[in-house]
Amino acid sequence: MAENHSVQAQAQKTTWNIPFLVVFSGARSLFKLDDLGLEILRIALPAALALAADPIASLIDTAFIGHLGAVEIAAVGVAISIINQANKVTIFPLVNITTSFVAEEDTVKKMAESSSSSAPVKGDDEKKDNAEGSELEKMENGLATRNETKESAQEDDPKTNVCKSPIPTDTNASKKKAKREKRNIPSASTALAMGTILGLLQTAFLMLLAKHMLGLMGVKSGSPMLSPALKYLVLRALGAPAVLLSLAMQGVFRGLKDTTTPLYATAIGDLANIILDPIFIFACHWGVSGAAIAHVISQYLLAAILFFKLVGKVELVPPSLKDLQFSRFLKNGFWLLARVIAVTFCVTLGASLAARLGATTMAAFQVCLQVWLTSSLLADGLAVAGQAILACAFAEKDYKKAKATAARVLQMGVVMGYGLAAVVGVGLYFGSGVFSKDKNVIRLITIGVPFVAGTQPINSLAFVLDGVNFGASDFSYSAYSMVLVAVLTVVTEFLLSKSNGYIGIWIALSIFMVLRTIAGLWRMGTGTGPWSFLRIKKPNKLESTS
């Protein structure tokens, strides 16, 4: 008896885990195609290809423009840095909030529908109605059976079997059923409304302040880069509404765990961009303006395809304006806005410091930066999968699945990072001539290869950690931790660029990614915030049943 009390007391004691070890949890199952592995791959592969499609198109833009000269590619590089800064400030919060909110909302609605259908409560009146309904159903079934017997007899009789028309189907019923299958998700409607508004504001902002922003980036009035950079920036600004609207819709699709539709749409849009680039740049002799126009056309085509597909899945017009969730979006968007400003400021500052070193240095930096971002964004496909699955798991309070998902996507991210390091290192070293014929530019690209390739494992882990924390809706921590990292990075960039120039900028950006990874891992590794469940281990079955 005393022994049983002792065991029960021991079972009631709280046992603490080391949360950081969750990263290594289930490592043997990394390449196992179980239900979780297949779900991650089903979401991650199309998402990774869709995310990589646009940067790859930008790389092709860079390759085409590179043949116009070092001044042109440097000018476009500065303009793209400004556009990326503006896009990320608006797009990043909108897309990630939309993905999490749509996933949570859709999961909660499904759970509510499932519980209501599986546990109906019937009163006396309902039982009576059901009894009456059963009698009526029996009568109708009997009548239907007699009619079927009669029709069967007629079919067997050759005299009566003459060109009978098929029984008409109830098209209205099928239409109503299709309409019912559409999902009523207020977060989706809110995201599209905000995407349209932010897109129009961004167009006005970029067009009105284009010359001033180029000056802040080091492209002054006497610079040969000013004219092509200004043309490219102003024309690309016209595509901002399409960019924000299409990415808001991609956030909705991700929340619904559908990453295949955005992949097809992005592929079509980017293919149009690739086809139009040489036509507008060389055949029409429009130069950098042609590249910008091709990009804008492709973005509006992409937005149109996504909108057409989304209309068939989601009710985009809410029952009333009260159903829109602007306050919820703005509250969480503020945190992500602070975070994305911190991240993009570090990268944009690096581009600005490179531009101040001259057109040749900026041209090489632009090529390396595009390759760096493109390859790293492949890991963002895993981040999207992790975010969508984790958001659903947290909504269902399925912490076991949350833990397993976080561990699996992080382990996949590390493996992908090492693979990317090998591919990027070899590809950029031997393929630098694709981007420029200038020997000085190629030499600087070669110098940047160790940094671009060597940081791939860290970059991949950092991107996946973003998805993990966003899936847990831990937006506030993501914001203030990144602001701290950015402050340290900015100081490092100024110091190292002055002492080591071009190489110093890349060293600083490498330090930035290391700090970013540490900050992303800290929350889950310490078992704080939404990850507090990792710290407590429940009593095992042996202890609880002894």
N, C-alpha and C positions, 0 to 999 in steps of 0.2 A: 504493500500500500504506500509506504513511504517512498519506495522506488518510483512508483507511478507519479506521485506528486513532484518528485525531483525532476523527472523527465518533462512533465507539463510545464514546470517553472522554467526549465531550460528552453523549451519550445517557445515560450512567451517572450524570451529575451530577444532584443533586437540585434540582428547580425548585420554588420556593415560591410559593404563591398568596396572595391577600389574602382570607381566609375571609369577611369582611363582605360582599364583593361577591356572595356566593351569594344574597343577598336579591333582587338584581336579575337573577339568572340566569333566562333564558327568559321575560323579561317580555313579549315579543311574543306568546307562546303563552298568555297569561293567560286569554283568553276562548275558547281553542281547545278544542273538544270531542274531544280525543284520548282514548286509553285512560286515562291518568292523570286527566285532567279529569273524565271520566265517573265514574271510581271515587270521586273526591273528592265529587262532587255526589251520587252515589248514597248515600253514607254521611252527608254533611253536611246535606242538606236535611231528611230525616226527623229527624235528631238535633237540628237547630236548632229545628224545630217542636215536638218533644217537650220540649226544654229550656225553650222559651218558654211552653209551655202552662201549666205550674204557676205561674210568676210572673204570667202574664196572669190566671189564676184568682185569684191574690192581689190583683191590681189590681182585679178585679171585686169581691172581698171588701171592699177598701178603699173602693170607690165606694158599695157598699151600706151599709157601716158609717158612711161619711161623712155620710149622711143622718140618722143618729141624733144627731149633734152633734160638736163639736170635741173634747170631753173623751173621748168613746168612741173616736174615730179615733186620738187621741193615745195612749190607753191600749193599744189594740190594736197601735199602732206600736211601743211599748216592748216588749210581749210578743213580737211577731214578731222583733224584734231579738235577744232572748234565745234564741228558738227557732232562728233562723238560725245564731246562734253555736254552739249545741249541735249542730245538724244538721251544719254544715260541719266541726266538729271530728271527727265520726265518719264522716260520709258521704263527704266529699271524699277522704280517704286510701283508704277502702274501694273506692269506685267506680273511681278512677284506677288503683290497683294491680291491681284485678280486670281492667280493660280491657287493660292491658299484658300481664299474666301469661297471660290466656286467649288473647290474640292470639299471643304467643310460643309457648305450649304447643301450640296448634292447628296453627301453621305447622310446628313441629319434627316433630309427629306425621305431618303430611301429607308432609313431605319424606322421613321415614323409610319410610313406606308406599310412596311413589313409587320410591325407590331400591331397595327390596327387591323390588318387582314388576317393575322394568325390568331388573334384573341378577341373575337366578336362577342359583345354582350347583348343578349336578347331578353326583352321583356315579354309580358304576357300578350300584349297586343301584337308584338312581332311574331310570336309563336303562332298566334291565330292567323295572321296574314300569311305566314309561311305554309300553314296547313291548307288554307284556301288556295294559295298559289300552287301547292302540290297537286290538289284535286284538278285545278285548271290545267296544270302541266300534263297530268295523266290523260285528260280528255283530248288535249292537243296532240299528244303523242299517238293516241289511238287513231285520231283522224288522219294524222300524217302517215301512219302505217297502212291504213286502208287506201289512201291515195297512192302510196308507193306500189301497193299490190296491184291496183288498177292500172297504173302507168306501166308496170312490168308486163301485165297481161297484154296491153295494147302494143308494146314493143314486140312481143312474141308473135302477135297477129300481123301478118304482112299486109292485110287490107287497111289497117289503121296506122301503120308505121310509114308515114309519108312526110319527109322533109320537116321533121319537127325542129323548131328553133330551140336553142339552149335557154334554160331558165335564166332570166335576167338577174344579175347580182345587184345587191343594194350598194350602189356607189356612194351614196350619202353616208351610209354607216361606215364604210371603209375610210372615207375622208375624215369623219369625226374621230375614228380610232387613231388615224395618223396625227390628227391635231392634238389628241390627248397624249400622244407619245412625246410631244414637245415638252421640254423641261422648263418650268417656271422658276428661273433663278435670278432674283433681283440684282445680285452682284454682277452678272453679265451685262445687264442693261446699264448699270452704273458705270462699268468699265468703258463701254462704248461711248457713253455721253462724255465722260472725262477725257477719253482719248481724242475725241473731235475738238473739244474746247482747247485742250493743251496743244494740239497740233496747229490750230489757227494762231494761238498766242506765240508759239515758237517760230512760225513763219514770219510774223510781224517783227519779232525780236531780232532774228537773224538778218533780215533785210534792212532794218533801220540802223542797226549797230554793226554791220559787217566790217566797215573800214576801221572803226574804232577798235574792234576785237582783234583784227589783224595787227593793228599797231601794238596792242598789248602782247601779242605773240612774237614781237620783234620784227614784223614786216612793216617798215616805215615808208614814208612817201617816196623816198628816192630808191627804194629797193626794186630790182627787176622782177621780184616775185609778186609785187602788189597787184598788178593788172590781172594776171591769170588767176591768182588766188581769189580776188574779188569777184570775178566772173563766175568761177566755180561755186563759191560760197552762196552767192545770191540765187543762182539757178537751183542749187540743191535745196535751198530753203523752201522752194515752192512745193517740194514733196513731203514736207514735215507732217501735214495732216494725214496723208496716206500711211506714212511710216508709223505714227502713233496709233492710228486706228487699226492697222493690220496687226501690230504687236499686242494691242489690247485684246483683239480677237484670238490671237495665239495663246494668250494667258487663259482665256475661257476654255479653249480646246484642251490645254494642258490640265486644267482643273478637272475636266471630264475624262482625263486619262486618254485622250485622243491626240497623239502626236503625229499620226500618219497624214491627216488632212493638211496641217500646216506644212509638212514636208513637201507634199505634191504641189501645193500652191507656191511655196518659196522656190521650188525647182523651176516651175514655169516662169515666174517673175525674173529669176536670175538668168535663165536661158535667154529671155528676151533682152536683158541687159547686155549679155555677152554678144548676141547677134547684132544689136544696134551700135555697140561701141565702135567697131572698126568702120561701120558705115558713116556714123556721124563725125568721128574723129578724123578719119583719113579721106574717105570718099567725098564727104561734104565739106571737108577742110574747116571744120568748126573747132578743132583742137580740144582744149580742156572744157569748153562750153558744150561740145558734143558729148563728152563723157558724162557731164552733169545731167544733160537732157535725157540721155539713155537711162540713167539711174532713176530719174523721176518717173518716167513712163513705166518702168518695170515695177516701181512701188505702187502706183495706182492700179496696175493690173493685178498685183498680188492682193491688194485690199479688196478689189471687186470679187475675186475668186473666194476669198475667205468669208466675205459677207454673204455671198450666195449660199455657201455651204452651211453657215451658222444659222441662217434663217430656217432651215429645215430641221434643226435640232433644238433650238431654244426660242422661247417667246421673248422677243427683243423689246416689245412694248409692254411695260408693266401695267397692272390694273390701275394704279394711281401713282402720282409723284411721291406719295408718302412711302412707297415700297423701295424707292431708291435709297442707297446707303452712302450718301456723300460724306456725312460726318464720320462714319466708320473708316471710309477710304482715306479721308484727309488726316484723321488722327494717326493711323498707322503709316500713312504715306509720309508724314512729317519725319518719322524716324528713318525710314528708308531714304528719304531725300537727303537728310544729313549724311547718311552713310555713303550714298553714291557720289555726293559732292566731294567728300573726302577722298574716295577712291579715284575718281576721274581727275581731280585736281593734281594728284601725284603724277599720273601719266601725262596729263597736259603740260604740267610744269617741265617734265623731262623733254617733251617735244619743243617747248619754248626755249629751253636752255640749248638744245641741239640747233635750233634755228639761228640762235645768236652766234653760233660757231661758223656759220656760212652755209651756202646752198648745197655744197658737196656733202658736208656732214649731215645736214638735214635730210638729204635724199637717201643716204645710207640708213639713217636712223628710222626713216619712214618705212623702208622695206623691212628692216628687222622687226620693227614694232608690229607691222601688219602680220608677219609670220608668227610672231610671239603670241599675239592675241588670237589669231585664227586657230592655231594648234591647241592653245589652252582652252578655247571655247568648246572643243570637242568633249572635254570633260564636263561641260555644263549640261550635256545630255543626261549624264548620271545625276547631276544636281536637280534637274527637272523631275526625273523619275523619283528620286528620294523625297523631294518636296511634296509631290502629289500623293505618294503612298503614305508618307508620314502624316500629312494633314488629315487624311482619312483615318489613320490609325489613332491619332490623338482625339479626333472627333468621336470615335467608337470606344475610346479609353482602352484600346488594345495595346498595352505597353510592351507586351512580349514581341509583337510584330514591329513596334516602333524601334525597339532595341535591335532586333535582327536586321531590319532594313538599314538603319544607320551604319551598323557594322559592315554590312555587305557592300553598300555603295562606296564607303570610304576605302575598303580594301580594293575594290575594282578601280577606284580612282588612282591609287598608288601604282597598280600594275599598268594602267593605261599611261600614266605619266612616264614611266621608264620606256615604254614602247614609243611614245612620242619623242622622247629625247633622242633615241637612235635615228628615227626617221627624219626629224627636223635637222639634226646635226649633219647627216650625210647629204640630205636634199639641199639645204641652204648652202653648204660649202661648195658643192659641185654645180649647183644650179643658180648661183648668184648672177650669172651673165644674162639670165632671162629677164631680169628687172632693169638692167642698165648696161650700156656699152662703155660707160666712163670707167677707166681703170682705177681712178681714185675712189670712186663710189664702191666699186667691187672690193677694193682693198679694205675699206672700212666695214663693209658687210661681213667680210671674212673675220675681221677682228671681233665682231659682235656675235659670231656663231656660238662660242662657248657659253655665253650668257643666255642667249635665246634657247639653246638646246638644253643646257645644264639645269635650268630652272623648271623644266617641264614637270618633273615629279612633284615639286613643291606647288607649282601653279595648279596642277590637276587636283591636288588635295585641298587647296584653298577654295577652288570653285565648288567642289562637292560639299565642303563644310558649309558654304553659303546656303546651298539647297537644304541641308540637314537642319540648320537653324531656322530657316524660313518655314520649313515644314512644321516645326514646333511653334510657329508664330512668335518667335523670340526676336521681334523687330527692334525693341528698345536696346537690348544688349548688342545686337549687330551694329547699331548706330554709334553708341558711345565708345565701344571698343575700337571701331574703325577710325573714329575721329582721333583717338589717342595715337593709333598707328600712323595716321597721316601726318600728325604734327612731327613725330620723330623722323618720318621719311622726308618731309620737306627740308628739314634742317640738314639731313644727310645729303640730299640732292645738291643743295647750294654749296656745301663744303667740298664734296667730292668732284663736282663739275669744275670748280675753280682750280683744284689741285691736279685733277687727272683728265679733265676735258671729256671727250666722247666716252672713254672707258669708265670714267667716274660716274657718268649718268647711268650706265648699265649696272655698275656695282650697286648704286643706290636703289635702282628698281628691283634688283635681286634681293636686297635687304628688305625692301618693302613687302615682297611676296612671302618671305620667311616670317616677318612679324604678323602679316595678315593670317597666315596659317596657324600660328601660335594662338592668336586671338580667337580664331574660329573654333579651335579645339578645346580651349580653356573651359568654356561653359559646360560642354558635355563631359569633359575629362574630370571636372571637379564635382559633377553631379549636382549642379545648382540650377535654379530657375525651373523650366519645364522638365529638366532631366533629373530632378531630385529622386524620382522613383528608382534610379540606378543605384542609389546609395544603400537602399534597404533590401535585404534578402529575406524572402518569406521562409518560414520553417519548412524543411523538406517533409515528405510524406512519412518517413520513418519516425521522425520526432513527433509529428502530430498524431500518429496512430498508435504509438507505443503505450 
